Amino acid sequence: MQDFENIMENIQMVDLKTQYENIKEEVNSAIQEVLNQTAFINGPQVKKFAAELKEYTGAGYVIPCANGTDALQIAMMALNFKPGDEVIVPAFTYVATVEVIALLGLKPVFIDVTEDTFELDTTQLESKVTDKTVGIVTVHLYGQCSNMEVILNFASKHNLKVIEDTAQAIGAVYTFSDGKKMQAGTMGDIGTTSFFPSKNLGCYGDGGAIFTNNSELAEKIQIIANHGQKRKYYHDSIGVNSRLDTLQAAILSIKLKYLDKYSKARNKVAERYDEAFQNHPKITKPARVKNSTHVFHQYTVRLSESINRDSFKSYLAEKGVPSMVYYPLPLHLQKAYLEYGGMEGQFPISEKLCNQVISFPIHTEMEQEQQDYIIEQILNYFK
Ligand SMILES: *Cc1c(COP(=O)(O)O)cnc(C)c1O
């Protein structure tokens, strides 16, 4: 019984504390080193981490910045998107993606997602393009790549820029039909990511990065992220102040070394869930995008329509099993973005998913007995 309570107490959506404890010495000494140097802004660790991340991802250039939302904004500024331009973006994603589009005076044009993989529905792209369309922001939701081959071909045919929001999928690998493999964030014109603590590569505060293979774009991005200046106090363009601070970079260098191990651990958890929910009448497990590996930022299932998700969630909470709904309301029905959508039934799959998805605990330190307990509780509900 004591063991049992212990298990329950420790179950979290993401267990950052245990993860930290397992790398504590390395992290503490890296932090201490920054403190000793007191180069809190633009210290050598920032360049070092950027170089390591470039090596890891295979991106041509990596420009660190303050967070994943800034990364998206800087990407669109660097691509010269102008007020009134239209940008295609999924209706089912985290708000940041559409927020910066609206903030820059661009027009978000929503597109629905596929019911099984939750990714942008490429079959609808054609119907979204007008003579004002300048780009597509695709989101590698929950940890696997969108159908990049189709998106890139479509974009090049219509002369559109592609931004990959890789905040949830760092390390995922996409294989093109010619066998070429590329990492999430390195395939489009620009890729963006977030190092928010709970992301797969998370720091201990805010952080983000921008990827590109284009040297001109890389320079532009660098300048925009630094107040539009190349030379201190000479401002060639309007920029922003968006930096990854040195402490975070030092922590990220350590965590990057473990990223593959972490992805493996997440996949193991996902596989065990998959097995448990195989052919379940009420739970549909997440489908895999063909050609992409999955890094399982989230393990998200669909419940059948007959299930009251709120009751299920409360039941799980009572059993000590946390769960989350990413996301409860699609973007076209959010108050702030009604002018770009606003109609129920407009994006039926996104709306349906918002009512039916639920994410279960998944993280790098999940113990088998914890997961056994979680699975048992979930399955018991439907007995
Ligand atoms: C987390 C996240 C962001 C934003 O990242 P921040 O670092 O919190 O600004 C953007 N897009 C997606 C899909 C995310 O999951």
The ligand as an SDF file (V2000), in Angstrom:
LIG
                    3D

 15 15  0  0  0  0  0  0  0  0999 V2000
    5.6530   25.8120  -26.9550 C   0  0  0  0  0  0  0  0  0  0  0  0
    5.2370   26.1390  -28.3270 C   0  0  0  0  0  0  0  0  0  0  0  0
    5.5010   27.3930  -28.9020 C   0  0  0  0  0  0  0  0  0  0  0  0
    6.0060   28.5650  -28.1330 C   0  0  0  0  0  0  0  0  0  0  0  0
    7.1470   28.4230  -27.4390 O   0  0  0  0  0  0  0  0  0  0  0  0
    7.5220   29.4490  -26.2500 P   0  0  0  0  0  0  0  0  0  0  0  0
    8.9590   29.1810  -26.0260 O   0  0  0  0  0  0  0  0  0  0  0  0
    6.6710   29.1000  -25.0880 O   0  0  0  0  0  0  0  0  0  0  0  0
    7.2790   30.8320  -26.7400 O   0  0  0  0  0  0  0  0  0  0  0  0
    5.1700   27.5820  -30.2270 C   0  0  0  0  0  0  0  0  0  0  0  0
    4.5860   26.6260  -30.9490 N   0  0  0  0  0  0  0  0  0  0  0  0
    4.2860   25.4170  -30.4370 C   0  0  0  0  0  0  0  0  0  0  0  0
    3.6440   24.3910  -31.3020 C   0  0  0  0  0  0  0  0  0  0  0  0
    4.5810   25.1320  -29.1100 C   0  0  0  0  0  0  0  0  0  0  0  0
    4.2710   23.9370  -28.6050 O   0  0  0  0  0  0  0  0  0  0  0  0
  1  2  1  0
  2  3  1  0
  2 14  2  0
  3  4  1  0
  3 10  2  0
  4  5  1  0
  5  6  1  0
  6  7  2  0
  6  8  1  0
  6  9  1  0
 10 11  1  0
 11 12  2  0
 12 13  1  0
 12 14  1  0
 14 15  1  0
M  END
$$$$
